[in-house]
């Protein structure tokens, strides 16, 4: 599929990459410097996620606009912990790219240390998987 962009034909992947880069630029701007066009760029890129936010949490348009203004871009290294189970969170994340895994214990399982969790992810210590208290 081809689209017209800046006077040249672009593949869908090129268009998506350009859109991604424009969104990242907006997210890296100070929140007070963002224009209505900037907010629209972020809203269009995050459309599906924002709709879910509004539906599931009953977030109104005013709160959504505040979120659009406050969102930031954060690149995270592979295998980094973004949140820690059991710790109070004050942020939420929307993945623009990549994947994430969630490790949460069932009531019968023990909490893994960061080192143990890394061993499970790497497969270097299969004895750790399924430890019960």
Rosetta blueprint (number, residue, H / E / L):
1 X L
2 X E
3 X E
4 X E
5 X E
6 X L
7 X L
8 X E
9 X E
10 X E
11 X E
12 X H
13 X H
14 X H
15 X H
16 X H
17 X H
18 X H
19 X H
20 X H
21 X H
22 X H
23 X H
24 X H
25 X H
26 X H
27 X H
28 X H
29 X L
30 X L
31 X H
32 X H
33 X H
34 X L
35 X L
36 X H
37 X H
38 X H
39 X H
40 X H
41 X H
42 X H
43 X H
44 X H
45 X H
46 X L
47 X H
48 X H
49 X H
50 X H
51 X H
52 X H
53 X H
54 X H
55 X H
56 X H
57 X H
58 X L
59 X L
60 X L
61 X H
62 X H
63 X H
64 X H
65 X H
66 X H
67 X H
68 X H
69 X H
70 X H
71 X L
72 X L
73 X L
74 X L
75 X L
76 X L
77 X L
78 X L
79 X L
80 X L
81 X L
82 X L
83 X L
84 X L
85 X L
86 X L
87 X L
88 X L
89 X L
90 X L
91 X L
92 X L
93 X L
94 X L
95 X L
96 X L
97 X L
98 X L
99 X L
100 X L
101 X L
102 X L
103 X L
104 X L
105 X L
106 X L
107 X L
108 X L
109 X E
110 X L
111 X L
112 X L
113 X L
114 X H
115 X H
116 X H
117 X H
118 X H
119 X H
120 X H
121 X H
122 X H
123 X L
124 X L
125 X L
126 X H
127 X H
128 X H
129 X L
130 X L
131 X L
132 X E
133 X L
